[in-house]
Amino acid sequence: MGDDGGDELTVTGTTSKWFKIKVIDWEDEASSEHFRATLTSPPGMNFDLIVYEGGLDAPDCFASGVRGQGTPESFYATWDDFPILDDHRWFSLEVRHVEGTTCGDDAAWTLTVSGNNAALP
């Protein structure tokens, strides 16, 4: 994810969960970095997507969260990629249970992260 290729990662779950995403700057030329996260909640359940932007080297534990918008909930970020500089950026993603009492596979949400290059530790 970032400025090269077109990777997409998809994960599913049934409870609240946290993820770390590193958007990697592979190119040493002026371009733009791109990152999108989309969360789809199952019928009868409501999970929120909250994204916390970090820095070049690590997630930021004190960042203010930004809620995904729309249905399904989505978050999009883009920033300039400066030549020679590493413009990597970390994001922490929180999938938070809000309401609903369905259990098992019927409660499964889907989180898709897309862009150009990604690492999902």
All heavy atoms as an XYZ file, in Angstrom:
933
protein
N       0.858     -1.154      0.000
C       0.000      0.000      0.000
C       0.903      1.215      0.000
O       1.954      1.198      0.585
C      -0.860     -0.092      1.249
C      -1.741      1.027      1.520
S      -2.852      0.652      2.871
C      -3.184     -1.056      2.619
N       0.543      2.246     -0.651
C       1.379      3.435     -0.690
C       1.512      3.928     -2.110
O       0.571      4.421     -2.681
N       2.695      3.736     -2.710
C       2.933      4.319     -4.022
C       3.379      3.313     -5.075
O       3.899      3.693     -6.106
C       3.965      5.445     -3.901
C       5.266      4.967     -3.283
O       5.438      3.752     -3.090
O       6.109      5.809     -2.984
N       3.195      2.024     -4.849
C       3.646      1.022     -5.813
C       2.724     -0.187     -5.735
O       2.402     -0.661     -4.655
C       5.087      0.610     -5.483
C       5.664     -0.353     -6.498
O       5.334     -0.215     -7.693
O       6.430     -1.231     -6.102
N       2.278     -0.690     -6.852
C       1.446     -1.892     -6.864
C       0.001     -1.593     -6.557
O      -0.479     -0.489     -6.759
N      -0.730     -2.577     -6.052
C      -2.140     -2.413     -5.753
C      -2.637     -3.454     -4.784
O      -3.617     -4.135     -5.053
N      -1.958     -3.622     -3.672
C      -2.298     -4.655     -2.705
C      -3.627     -4.393     -2.017
O      -4.052     -3.257     -1.860
C      -1.223     -4.763     -1.618
C       0.082     -5.292     -2.171
O       0.077     -5.840     -3.274
O       1.100     -5.152     -1.479
N      -4.248     -5.493     -1.572
C      -5.460     -5.426     -0.778
C      -5.414     -6.552      0.238
O      -5.064     -7.676     -0.091
C      -6.690     -5.565     -1.678
C      -7.995     -5.436     -0.932
C      -9.176     -5.404     -1.878
O      -9.421     -4.334     -2.468
O      -9.828     -6.447     -2.011
N      -5.727     -6.237      1.477
C      -5.772     -7.219      2.556
C      -7.179     -7.258      3.120
O      -7.797     -6.209      3.311
C      -4.797     -6.830      3.670
C      -3.338     -6.686      3.290
C      -2.552     -6.039      4.423
C      -2.755     -8.036      2.953
N      -7.686     -8.458      3.412
C      -9.020     -8.600      3.992
C      -8.935     -9.525      5.195
O      -8.312    -10.585      5.129
C     -10.007     -9.181      2.957
O     -10.063     -8.295      1.837
C     -11.398     -9.324      3.540
N      -9.545     -9.097      6.302
C      -9.627     -9.910      7.517
C     -11.077     -9.889      7.997
O     -11.834     -8.976      7.676
C      -8.684     -9.405      8.633
C      -7.227     -9.586      8.243
C      -8.960     -7.958      8.976
N     -11.450    -10.921      8.742
C     -12.789    -10.982      9.317
C     -12.680    -11.285     10.801
O     -11.655    -11.776     11.276
C     -13.659    -12.070      8.646
O     -13.033    -13.336      8.826
C     -13.845    -11.787      7.165
N     -13.751    -10.991     11.527
C     -13.793    -11.273     12.956
C     -15.202    -11.132     13.471
O     -16.105    -10.701     12.744
N     -15.384    -11.474     14.738
C     -16.716    -11.405     15.335
C     -16.744    -10.595     16.630
O     -17.795    -10.482     17.247
C     -17.258    -12.824     15.620
O     -16.339    -13.500     16.473
C     -17.449    -13.606     14.334
N     -15.599    -10.055     17.031
C     -15.510     -9.249     18.244
C     -14.695     -7.999     17.952
O     -14.120     -7.861     16.870
C     -14.821    -10.035     19.389
O     -13.486    -10.345     18.975
C     -15.575    -11.309     19.725
N     -14.612     -7.101     18.913
C     -13.760     -5.921     18.761
C     -12.319     -6.374     18.566
O     -11.893     -7.385     19.131
C     -13.860     -5.031     20.001
O     -15.173     -4.538     20.165
N     -11.555     -5.623     17.760
C     -10.188     -6.028     17.455
C      -9.379     -4.822     16.996
O      -9.923     -3.870     16.462
C     -10.187     -7.091     16.364
C      -8.858     -7.741     16.121
C      -9.039     -9.173     15.702
C      -7.716     -9.811     15.401
N      -7.107    -10.461     16.514
N      -8.051     -4.879     17.221
C      -7.112     -3.839     16.807
C      -6.155     -4.396     15.762
O      -5.762     -5.556     15.822
C      -6.290     -3.355     17.996
C      -7.021     -2.455     18.920
C      -7.858     -2.815     19.934
C      -6.970     -1.031     18.934
N      -8.333     -1.703     20.582
C      -7.803     -0.589     19.992
C      -6.306     -0.077     18.168
C      -7.977      0.757     20.286
C      -6.485      1.257     18.467
C      -7.308      1.657     19.514
N      -5.744     -3.523     14.821
C      -4.753     -3.873     13.806
C      -3.781     -2.712     13.651
O      -4.136     -1.559     13.898
C      -5.424     -4.119     12.442
C      -6.406     -5.237     12.448
C      -7.743     -4.988     12.667
C      -5.990     -6.538     12.248
C      -8.664     -6.019     12.684
C      -6.910     -7.583     12.256
C      -8.249     -7.321     12.474
N      -2.562     -3.025     13.210
C      -1.578     -2.005     12.848
C      -1.299     -2.163     11.355
O      -1.075     -3.279     10.885
C      -0.274     -2.179     13.616
C      -0.401     -1.950     15.096
C       0.945     -2.052     15.779
C       1.451     -3.481     15.724
N       2.678     -3.701     16.494
N      -1.300     -1.043     10.635
C      -1.024     -1.034      9.200
C       0.139     -0.090      8.949
O       0.139      1.038      9.433
C      -2.245     -0.517      8.397
C      -3.470     -1.378      8.644
C      -1.930     -0.414      6.919
C      -3.395     -2.761      8.078
N       1.115     -0.559      8.194
C       2.218      0.313      7.793
C       2.113      0.536      6.289
O       2.189     -0.402      5.504
C       3.568     -0.305      8.128
C       4.730      0.615      7.798
C       6.059      0.002      8.194
C       7.190      0.972      7.940
N       8.491      0.361      8.283
N       1.922      1.795      5.898
C       1.907      2.157      4.487
C       3.359      2.435      4.111
O       4.002      3.296      4.702
C       1.031      3.399      4.232
C       1.041      3.768      2.762
C      -0.394      3.136      4.713
N       3.861      1.679      3.146
C       5.284      1.697      2.820
C       5.554      2.541      1.577
O       4.895      2.379      0.558
C       5.791      0.258      2.595
C       5.535     -0.577      3.856
C       7.269      0.261      2.231
C       5.766     -2.051      3.661
N       6.544      3.410      1.690
C       7.002      4.240      0.568
C       8.101      3.480     -0.157
O       9.221      3.392      0.324
C       7.522      5.574      1.116
C       8.142      6.438      0.039
O       7.875      6.197     -1.153
O       8.892      7.362      0.393
N       7.783      2.939     -1.333
C       8.766      2.171     -2.099
C       9.475      3.009     -3.154
O      10.558      2.660     -3.594
C       8.094      0.998     -2.794
C       7.614     -0.056     -1.858
C       6.312     -0.318     -1.530
C       8.390     -0.984     -1.111
N       6.236     -1.347     -0.632
C       7.504     -1.779     -0.362
C       9.753     -1.222     -1.003
C       7.937     -2.792      0.484
C      10.177     -2.232     -0.166
C       9.287     -3.006      0.565
N       8.855      4.051     -3.619
C       9.385      4.833     -4.734
C      10.149      6.050     -4.231
O       9.739      6.700     -3.291
C       8.243      5.292     -5.644
C       7.424      4.156     -6.221
C       8.203      3.295     -7.187
O       9.048      3.845     -7.930
O       7.978      2.077     -7.213
N      11.245      6.377     -4.911
C      12.028      7.571     -4.585
C      11.751      8.684     -5.580
O      12.655      9.302     -6.123
C      13.524      7.246     -4.562
C      13.931      6.510     -3.307
O      13.252      6.688     -2.285
O      14.914      5.757     -3.360
N      10.485      8.915     -5.855
C      10.103      9.994     -6.757
C       8.844     10.662     -6.223
O       8.139     10.103     -5.394
C       9.866      9.453     -8.167
C       8.817      8.366     -8.220
C       8.729      7.707     -9.580
O       9.747      7.201    -10.065
O       7.619      7.707    -10.136
N       8.587     11.841     -6.711
C       7.402     12.580     -6.258
C       6.133     11.880     -6.740
O       5.990     11.578     -7.914
C       7.447     14.014     -6.775
N       5.267     11.559     -5.821
C       3.981     10.935     -6.131
C       3.086     11.139     -4.909
O       3.333     12.010     -4.098
C       4.153      9.450     -6.467
O       4.661      8.747     -5.346
N       2.076     10.299     -4.773
C       1.196     10.373     -3.611
C       1.078      9.001     -2.972
O       1.115      7.982     -3.666
C      -0.204     10.843     -4.015
O      -0.164     12.157     -4.476
N       0.953      8.987     -1.660
C       0.683      7.756     -0.921
C      -0.824      7.653     -0.728
O      -1.492      8.678     -0.541
C       1.365      7.798      0.453
C       2.843      8.072      0.421
C       3.676      6.911     -0.085
O       3.163      5.782     -0.188
O       4.852      7.150     -0.384
N      -1.361      6.431     -0.743
C      -2.799      6.233     -0.617
C      -3.099      5.074      0.317
O      -2.381      4.068      0.312
C      -3.435      5.921     -1.972
C      -3.177      6.962     -2.993
N      -3.916      8.113     -3.074
C      -2.242      7.041     -3.970
C      -3.458      8.853     -4.070
N      -2.445      8.226     -4.621
N      -4.167      5.205      1.066
C      -4.583      4.171      2.008
C      -6.088      4.251      2.209
O      -6.633      5.335      2.402
C      -3.848      4.392      3.334
C      -4.433      3.677      4.505
C      -4.284      2.310      4.661
C      -5.144      4.375      5.474
C      -4.828      1.660      5.745
C      -5.683      3.721      6.567
C      -5.522      2.363      6.696
N      -6.773      3.107      2.125
C      -8.214      3.056      2.381
C      -8.507      1.831      3.241
O      -7.974      0.752      3.015
C      -9.009      2.952      1.089
C     -10.524      2.866      1.334
C     -11.330      2.741      0.070
N     -11.072      3.798     -0.880
C     -11.621      5.016     -0.855
N     -12.466      5.340      0.100
N     -11.332      5.905     -1.772
N      -9.359      2.034      4.241
C      -9.849      0.939      5.078
C     -11.373      0.974      5.023
O     -11.972      2.040      5.163
C      -9.367      1.094      6.510
N     -11.989     -0.199      4.811
C     -13.444     -0.292      4.724
C     -13.921     -1.421      5.622
O     -13.411     -2.545      5.542
C     -13.890     -0.557      3.268
O     -13.377      0.485      2.438
C     -15.398     -0.600      3.154
N     -14.899     -1.118      6.477
C     -15.453     -2.100      7.407
C     -16.920     -2.340      7.070
O     -17.715     -1.407      7.019
C     -15.344     -1.601      8.851
C     -15.980     -2.493      9.909
C     -15.211     -3.811     10.037
C     -16.055     -1.779     11.235
N     -17.270     -3.612      6.869
C     -18.648     -4.003      6.608
C     -19.159     -4.803      7.794
O     -18.581     -5.838      8.145
C     -18.735     -4.852      5.323
O     -18.173     -4.106      4.239
C     -20.177     -5.211      5.005
N     -20.230     -4.310      8.411
C     -20.855     -5.015      9.538
C     -21.930     -5.960      8.999
O     -22.596     -5.650      8.012
C     -21.521     -4.018     10.499
O     -20.568     -3.234     11.158
N     -22.147     -7.100      9.674
C     -23.194     -8.022      9.244
C     -24.578     -7.493      9.632
O     -24.693     -6.631     10.510
C     -22.860     -9.303     10.008
C     -22.182     -8.827     11.235
C     -21.402     -7.602     10.830
N     -25.649     -8.011      9.005
C     -27.006     -7.588      9.373
C     -27.272     -7.828     10.860
O     -26.875     -8.850     11.422
C     -27.900     -8.482      8.517
C     -27.043     -8.919      7.378
C     -25.642     -8.997      7.928
N     -27.901     -6.841     11.505
C     -28.244     -6.959     12.917
C     -27.112     -6.650     13.877
O     -27.281     -6.731     15.089
N     -25.945     -6.313     13.353
C     -24.784     -5.979     14.179
C     -24.253     -4.620     13.747
O     -24.415     -4.218     12.596
C     -23.674     -7.023     14.027
C     -24.047     -8.417     14.489
S     -24.294     -8.517     16.268
C     -22.606     -8.376     16.841
N     -23.610     -3.917     14.671
C     -23.000     -2.639     14.352
C     -21.607     -2.598     14.950
O     -21.445     -2.621     16.173
C     -23.849     -1.480     14.888
C     -23.274     -0.129     14.527
O     -22.403     -0.010     13.659
N     -23.744      0.907     15.183
N     -20.609     -2.557     14.066
C     -19.218     -2.366     14.452
C     -18.763     -1.045     13.858
O     -19.144     -0.700     12.741
C     -18.335     -3.497     13.914
C     -18.555     -4.818     14.582
C     -19.485     -5.716     14.077
C     -17.837     -5.169     15.713
C     -19.696     -6.942     14.684
C     -18.036     -6.392     16.324
C     -18.970     -7.286     15.814
N     -17.979     -0.274     14.600
C     -17.426      0.982     14.106
C     -15.965      0.795     13.729
O     -15.242      0.023     14.365
C     -17.509      2.077     15.174
C     -18.886      2.702     15.278
O     -19.745      2.414     14.413
O     -19.110      3.477     16.219
N     -15.537      1.540     12.711
C     -14.142      1.600     12.307
C     -13.578      2.921     12.818
O     -14.111      3.986     12.499
C     -14.019      1.537     10.785
C     -12.625      1.794     10.209
C     -11.650      0.703     10.661
C     -12.693      1.866      8.686
N     -12.516      2.840     13.613
C     -11.854      4.037     14.131
C     -10.376      3.933     13.761
O      -9.739      2.907     14.028
C     -12.043      4.171     15.652
C     -13.534      4.133     15.971
C     -11.408      5.457     16.164
C     -13.865      3.837     17.390
N      -9.847      4.981     13.133
C      -8.478      4.967     12.623
C      -7.650      6.009     13.367
O      -8.080      7.153     13.530
C      -8.460      5.246     11.102
C      -7.041      5.222     10.566
C      -9.332      4.223     10.365
N      -6.455      5.589     13.799
C      -5.524      6.446     14.532
C      -4.258      6.556     13.691
O      -3.614      5.549     13.415
C      -5.194      5.844     15.899
C      -6.415      5.550     16.733
C      -7.136      4.369     16.566
C      -6.861      6.464     17.690
C      -8.260      4.098     17.329
C      -7.986      6.191     18.453
C      -8.675      5.011     18.271
O      -9.795      4.748     19.031
N      -3.905      7.785     13.286
C      -2.731      7.968     12.447
C      -1.469      8.074     13.282
O      -1.422      8.802     14.265
C      -2.888      9.231     11.597
C      -1.794      9.391     10.584
C      -2.057     10.542      9.622
O      -3.222     10.949      9.469
O      -1.078     11.024      9.037
N      -0.449      7.328     12.875
C       0.839      7.349     13.549
C       1.868      8.120     12.746
O       1.531      8.930     11.897
N       3.126      7.821     12.998
C       4.216      8.509     12.323
C       4.997      7.605     11.401
O       4.534      6.547     10.997
N       6.239      8.020     11.115
C       7.107      7.263     10.222
C       7.554      5.941     10.833
O       7.713      4.951     10.124
C       8.361      8.073      9.885
C       8.167      9.345      9.084
C       9.481     10.104      8.989
C       7.628      9.030      7.712
N       7.793      5.920     12.140
C       8.431      4.770     12.766
C       7.513      3.865     13.562
O       7.865      2.718     13.826
C       9.558      5.251     13.686
C      10.624      6.020     12.927
O      10.962      5.599     11.807
O      11.094      7.042     13.443
N       6.352      4.359     13.983
C       5.496      3.551     14.852
C       4.094      4.145     14.932
O       3.899      5.321     14.638
C       6.092      3.485     16.263
N       3.131      3.332     15.361
C       1.804      3.879     15.643
C       1.891      4.911     16.767
O       2.820      4.885     17.560
C       1.009      2.650     16.102
C       1.739      1.487     15.542
C       3.188      1.883     15.542
N       0.917      5.799     16.813
C       0.875      6.832     17.846
C      -0.204      6.461     18.863
O      -1.396      6.527     18.562
C       0.567      8.187     17.218
C       0.553      9.330     18.218
O       0.578      9.073     19.447
O       0.501     10.492     17.780
N       0.221      6.075     20.047
C      -0.719      5.641     21.088
C      -1.597      6.774     21.611
O      -2.596      6.531     22.279
C       0.044      5.020     22.252
S       0.950      3.541     21.786
N      -1.226      8.019     21.325
C      -1.975      9.162     21.833
C      -2.746      9.904     20.736
O      -3.296     10.972     20.984
C      -1.031     10.123     22.552
C      -0.327      9.472     23.704
C       1.005      9.122     23.604
C      -1.012      9.178     24.874
C       1.653      8.503     24.656
C      -0.365      8.558     25.932
C       0.967      8.218     25.822
N      -2.786      9.358     19.534
C      -3.481     10.008     18.423
C      -4.987     10.033     18.670
O      -5.537      9.161     19.341
C      -3.182      9.271     17.123
N      -5.636     11.037     18.129
C      -7.097     11.104     18.179
C      -7.651     10.233     17.063
O      -7.179     10.280     15.933
C      -7.578     12.538     17.985
O      -7.151     13.336     19.054
N      -8.654      9.444     17.383
C      -9.244      8.558     16.399
C     -10.194      9.290     15.464
O     -10.844     10.253     15.844
N     -10.255      8.805     14.226
C     -11.182      9.313     13.223
C     -12.100      8.160     12.835
O     -11.635      7.087     12.458
C     -10.432      9.836     11.980
C     -11.408     10.281     10.908
C      -9.480     10.957     12.352
N     -13.406      8.378     12.956
C     -14.380      7.335     12.631
C     -14.579      7.226     11.129
O     -14.605      8.228     10.423
C     -15.720      7.623     13.291
C     -15.674      7.476     14.786
C     -17.067      7.594     15.389
N     -16.997      7.509     16.826
C     -17.023      6.374     17.517
N     -17.121      5.241     16.887
N     -16.948      6.380     18.828
N     -14.737      5.981     10.681
C     -15.083      5.744      9.290
C     -16.442      6.354      8.984
O     -17.279      6.508      9.869
N     -16.658      6.697      7.733
C     -17.899      7.351      7.302
C     -18.625      6.480      6.284
O     -18.008      5.731      5.541
C     -17.584      8.707      6.660
C     -16.888      9.675      7.585
C     -17.783     10.109      8.725
O     -18.927     10.482      8.528
N     -17.253     10.040      9.941
N     -19.941      6.609      6.239
C     -20.742      5.951      5.217
C     -21.133      4.533      5.578
O     -20.888      4.053      6.677
N     -21.757      3.865      4.600
C     -22.155      2.471      4.748
C     -21.742      1.735      3.482
O     -22.259      2.056      2.418
C     -23.690      2.357      4.929
O     -24.085      3.154      6.039
C     -24.101      0.936      5.149
N     -20.790      0.814      3.559
C     -20.033      0.438      4.747
C     -19.104      1.575      5.185
O     -18.795      2.469      4.403
C     -19.230     -0.775      4.273
C     -19.087     -0.598      2.803
C     -20.335      0.115      2.353
N     -18.655      1.489      6.448
C     -17.783      2.539      6.985
C     -16.436      2.504      6.284
O     -15.849      1.436      6.102
C     -17.597      2.352      8.493
C     -18.862      2.628      9.255
C     -18.663      2.687     10.746
O     -17.527      2.923     11.202
O     -19.661      2.508     11.457
N     -15.955      3.692      5.901
C     -14.719      3.771      5.142
C     -13.877      4.946      5.619
O     -14.408      5.971      6.040
C     -15.057      3.931      3.652
O     -13.893      3.922      2.869
N     -12.560      4.771      5.550
C     -11.592      5.820      5.887
C     -10.594      5.876      4.736
O     -10.116      4.842      4.270
C     -10.868      5.489      7.192
C      -9.735      6.428      7.494
C      -9.959      7.613      8.164
C      -8.439      6.127      7.098
C      -8.912      8.489      8.435
C      -7.394      6.991      7.368
C      -7.628      8.178      8.037
N     -10.266      7.082      4.282
C      -9.304      7.254      3.193
C      -8.286      8.305      3.581
O      -8.648      9.345      4.149
C     -10.026      7.686      1.916
C      -9.097      7.902      0.750
C      -8.554      6.819      0.066
C      -8.749      9.186      0.343
C      -7.701      7.016     -1.004
C      -7.891      9.386     -0.722
C      -7.375      8.305     -1.397
O      -6.513      8.484     -2.454
N      -7.016      8.034      3.290
C      -5.951      9.008      3.549
C      -5.020      9.056      2.347
O      -4.752      8.032      1.708
C      -5.154      8.625      4.796
N      -4.546     10.237      2.042
C      -3.527     10.422      1.013
C      -2.593     11.528      1.470
O      -3.017     12.441      2.181
C      -4.154     10.740     -0.365
O      -3.117     10.783     -1.353
C      -4.921     12.037     -0.345
N      -1.330     11.438      1.093
C      -0.358     12.470      1.435
C       0.743     12.462      0.397
O       0.923     11.491     -0.343
C       0.203     12.284      2.856
C       0.900     10.985      3.103
C       2.247     10.737      3.036
C       0.293      9.737      3.449
N       2.497      9.422      3.324
C       1.321      8.796      3.577
C      -1.025      9.336      3.654
C       1.076      7.461      3.900
C      -1.261      8.014      3.975
C      -0.219      7.096      4.100
N       1.471     13.577      0.319
C       2.535     13.726     -0.669
C       3.709     12.824     -0.345
O       4.060     12.617      0.812
C       3.019     15.179     -0.731
C       1.966     16.106     -1.308
O       1.125     15.619     -2.096
O       1.977     17.299     -0.967
N       4.311     12.301     -1.393
C       5.523     11.493     -1.294
C       6.659     12.346     -1.844
O       6.654     12.712     -3.010
C       5.345     10.215     -2.120
C       6.561      9.312     -2.076
O       7.503      9.600     -1.318
O       6.569      8.308     -2.807
N       7.611     12.688     -0.995
C       8.704     13.543     -1.403
C       9.901     12.692     -1.825
O      10.233     11.706     -1.154
C       9.102     14.494     -0.266
C       8.001     15.452      0.083
C       7.172     15.216      1.171
C       7.775     16.568     -0.702
C       6.143     16.089      1.481
C       6.743     17.446     -0.395
C       5.930     17.209      0.691
N      10.570     13.050     -2.937
C      11.717     12.285     -3.420
C      12.791     12.135     -2.341
O      13.017     13.038     -1.552
C      12.239     13.111     -4.594
C      11.079     13.947     -5.021
C      10.287     14.203     -3.769
N      13.392     10.975     -2.294
C      14.511     10.602     -1.435
C      14.090     10.368      0.018
O      14.677      9.567      0.707
C      15.672     11.613     -1.517
C      16.124     11.745     -2.974
C      16.824     11.201     -0.636
C      17.146     12.814     -3.221
N      13.055     11.023      0.506
C      12.611     10.850      1.887
C      11.728      9.613      2.021
O      10.964      9.285      1.120
C      11.819     12.073      2.353
C      12.542     13.411      2.334
C      11.580     14.523      2.699
C      13.733     13.386      3.271
N      11.836      8.930      3.151
C      10.912      7.845      3.460
C       9.627      8.467      3.978
O       9.626      9.171      4.980
C      11.496      6.911      4.526
C      12.573      6.020      3.953
O      12.550      5.773      2.738
O      13.427      5.565      4.729
N       8.540      8.217      3.282
C       7.251      8.770      3.664
C       6.324      7.677      4.177
O       5.121      7.722      3.959
C       6.607      9.492      2.472
C       7.421     10.684      2.021
O       7.738     11.521      2.876
O       7.746     10.765      0.827
N       6.918      6.667      4.849
C       6.104      5.614      5.449
C       5.158      6.244      6.475
O       5.441      7.299      7.016
C       6.961      4.581      6.201
C       8.097      4.032      5.419
N       7.970      3.517      4.149
C       9.402      3.893      5.735
C       9.139      3.091      3.730
N      10.033      3.313      4.668
N       4.067      5.558      6.741
C       3.160      6.045      7.774
C       2.445      4.850      8.402
O       2.047      3.924      7.717
C       2.147      7.008      7.170
C       1.445      7.795      8.249
C       0.838      9.065      7.765
N       1.800     10.015      7.215
C       1.461     11.144      6.637
N       0.200     11.476      6.533
N       2.363     11.957      6.160
N       2.311      4.891      9.715
C       1.604      3.859     10.470
C       0.183      4.306     10.776
O      -0.055      5.482     11.049
C       2.309      3.582     11.801
C       3.499      2.704     11.671
C       4.795      3.108     11.516
C       3.511      1.289     11.701
N       5.610      2.019     11.442
C       4.854      0.885     11.557
C       2.527      0.310     11.838
C       5.230     -0.455     11.549
C       2.898     -1.023     11.831
C       4.236     -1.386     11.680
N      -0.732      3.347     10.762
C      -2.110      3.572     11.182
C      -2.500      2.435     12.123
O      -2.130      1.281     11.890
C      -3.074      3.569      9.995
C      -2.882      4.724      9.062
C      -2.006      4.641      7.997
C      -3.585      5.902      9.252
C      -1.825      5.703      7.137
C      -3.409      6.978      8.391
C      -2.527      6.875      7.331
N      -3.225      2.752     13.172
C      -3.845      1.742     14.025
C      -5.328      1.749     13.692
O      -5.942      2.812     13.600
C      -3.649      2.067     15.507
O      -2.284      2.066     15.831
N      -5.884      0.565     13.492
C      -7.296      0.435     13.149
C      -8.008     -0.291     14.277
O      -7.563     -1.357     14.706
C      -7.479     -0.366     11.860
C      -6.674      0.085     10.651
C      -6.954     -0.827      9.467
C      -6.992      1.516     10.303
N      -9.083      0.289     14.741
C      -9.895     -0.335     15.783
C     -11.244     -0.709     15.181
O     -11.936      0.134     14.616
C     -10.098      0.633     16.944
C     -10.976      0.064     18.040
C     -11.298      1.064     19.134
O     -10.918      2.257     19.026
O     -11.938      0.649     20.120
N     -11.610     -1.972     15.307
C     -12.956     -2.425     14.986
C     -13.644     -2.561     16.340
O     -13.240     -3.381     17.162
C     -12.957     -3.766     14.226
C     -14.375     -4.259     14.014
C     -12.214     -3.627     12.905
N     -14.656     -1.715     16.561
C     -15.283     -1.651     17.883
C     -16.749     -2.085     17.809
O     -17.529     -1.537     17.040
C     -15.211     -0.229     18.424
C     -15.799     -0.082     19.829
C     -15.843      1.359     20.278
N     -14.505      1.940     20.379
C     -14.279      3.232     20.601
N     -15.282      4.084     20.734
N     -13.046      3.692     20.678
N     -17.098     -3.083     18.649
C     -18.497     -3.510     18.738
C     -19.324     -2.397     19.365
O     -18.966     -1.860     20.410
C     -18.606     -4.783     19.589
C     -20.018     -5.214     19.792
N     -20.705     -4.966     20.952
C     -20.879     -5.856     18.960
C     -21.935     -5.446     20.839
N     -22.063     -5.996     19.641
N     -20.438     -2.053     18.709
C     -21.308     -0.994     19.205
C     -22.628     -1.571     19.684
O     -23.087     -1.261     20.772
C     -21.549      0.086     18.121
C     -22.514      1.146     18.612
C     -20.232      0.704     17.686
N     -23.243     -2.411     18.854
C     -24.509     -3.011     19.262
C     -24.787     -4.267     18.447
O     -24.229     -4.473     17.376
C     -25.666     -2.023     19.116
C     -25.919     -1.568     17.706
C     -27.008     -0.509     17.614
O     -27.733     -0.303     18.600
O     -27.124      0.103     16.547
N     -25.666     -5.092     19.003
C     -26.054     -6.348     18.372
C     -25.646     -7.515     19.248
O     -24.640     -7.452     19.952
N     -26.430     -8.572     19.218
C     -26.163     -9.716     20.093
C     -26.027    -11.024     19.322
O     -26.025    -12.088     19.906
C     -27.293     -9.865     21.133
O     -28.542    -10.017     20.450
C     -27.333     -8.656     22.064
N     -25.905    -10.952     18.011
C     -25.718    -12.151     17.204
C     -24.365    -12.765     17.530
O     -23.402    -12.067     17.819
C     -25.801    -11.793     15.707
O     -27.046    -11.152     15.459
C     -25.686    -13.016     14.833
N     -24.280    -14.088     17.466
C     -23.022    -14.786     17.766
C     -22.577    -15.619     16.564
O     -23.353    -15.890     15.657
C     -23.203    -15.709     18.962
S     -23.555    -14.849     20.499
N     -21.336    -16.039     16.615
C     -20.802    -16.950     15.605
C     -20.610    -16.288     14.251
O     -20.414    -15.075     14.145
N     -20.670    -17.114     13.189
C     -20.414    -16.632     11.836
C     -21.390    -15.543     11.399
O     -21.065    -14.709     10.556
C     -20.458    -17.791     10.836
C     -19.283    -18.746     11.020
O     -18.270    -18.333     11.632
O     -19.382    -19.885     10.542
N     -22.606    -15.524     11.950
C     -23.592    -14.497     11.597
C     -23.199    -13.121     12.121
O     -23.791    -12.122     11.721
C     -24.975    -14.870     12.144
C     -25.579    -16.060     11.428
O     -25.149    -16.345     10.279
O     -26.455    -16.712     11.995
N     -22.219    -13.058     13.012
C     -21.773    -11.784     13.588
C     -20.463    -11.310     12.953
O     -19.841    -10.373     13.436
C     -21.591    -11.923     15.090
N     -20.020    -11.941     11.869
C     -18.698    -11.658     11.295
C     -18.679    -10.363     10.483
O     -19.454    -10.191      9.552
C     -18.242    -12.817     10.424
N     -17.785     -9.465     10.856
C     -17.510     -8.252     10.098
C     -16.377     -8.540      9.128
O     -15.645     -9.520      9.279
C     -17.146     -7.077     11.008
C     -16.138     -7.384     12.073
C     -16.406     -7.642     13.389
C     -14.710     -7.491     11.938
N     -15.242     -7.891     14.079
C     -14.190     -7.805     13.198
C     -13.827     -7.356     10.882
C     -12.812     -7.986     13.432
C     -12.464     -7.537     11.106
C     -11.982     -7.847     12.367
N     -16.218     -7.664      8.129
C     -15.130     -7.783      7.159
C     -14.421     -6.442      7.063
O     -15.058     -5.416      6.831
C     -15.659     -8.179      5.766
O     -16.354     -9.424      5.873
C     -14.524     -8.316      4.765
N     -13.100     -6.459      7.251
C     -12.272     -5.266      7.134
C     -11.364     -5.441      5.921
O     -10.627     -6.425      5.841
C     -11.431     -5.045      8.395
C     -10.449     -3.881      8.368
C     -11.168     -2.545      8.235
C      -9.563     -3.905      9.607
N     -11.433     -4.497      4.995
C     -10.588     -4.523      3.802
C      -9.707     -3.287      3.808
O     -10.203     -2.172      3.975
C     -11.432     -4.556      2.516
O     -12.283     -5.703      2.559
C     -10.558     -4.634      1.279
N      -8.410     -3.499      3.645
C      -7.436     -2.424      3.596
C      -6.816     -2.467      2.201
O      -6.357     -3.520      1.755
C      -6.342     -2.606      4.674
C      -5.313     -1.518      4.577
C      -6.982     -2.631      6.050
N      -6.859     -1.338      1.523
C      -6.324     -1.324      0.151
C      -5.494     -0.076     -0.089
O      -5.577      0.905      0.618
C      -7.470     -1.420     -0.862
O      -8.358     -0.346     -0.692
N      -4.683     -0.167     -1.101
C      -3.792      0.914     -1.492
C      -2.798      0.351     -2.462
O      -3.173     -0.364     -3.386
N      -1.514      0.590     -2.206
C      -0.520      0.074     -3.122
C       0.421     -0.948     -2.492
O       0.752     -1.931     -3.114
C       0.263      1.224     -3.729
C      -0.617      2.087     -4.595
O      -1.619      1.644     -5.104
N      -0.262      3.345     -4.754
N       0.876     -0.755     -1.247
C       1.733     -1.716     -0.555
C       1.373     -1.724      0.906
O       1.184     -0.691      1.492
C       3.218     -1.337     -0.670
C       3.721     -1.484     -2.075
O       3.712     -2.583     -2.606
N       4.101     -0.401     -2.691
N       1.284     -2.917      1.520
C       0.847     -2.975      2.918
C       1.601     -4.016      3.702
O       2.045     -5.002      3.167
C      -0.654     -3.278      2.991
N       1.719     -3.770      4.996
C       2.225     -4.762      5.946
C       1.231     -4.787      7.081
O       0.923     -3.766      7.667
C       3.608     -4.369      6.452
N       0.655     -5.939      7.378
C      -0.334     -6.075      8.446
C       0.241     -7.005      9.498
O       0.080     -8.215      9.412
C      -1.648     -6.646      7.894
C      -2.798     -6.797      8.854
C      -3.351     -5.436      9.230
C      -3.899     -7.640      8.256
N       0.995     -6.456     10.472
C       1.597     -7.316     11.487
C       0.562     -7.877     12.444
O      -0.466     -7.318     12.643
C       2.551     -6.391     12.229
C       2.339     -5.020     11.717
C       1.349     -5.066     10.626
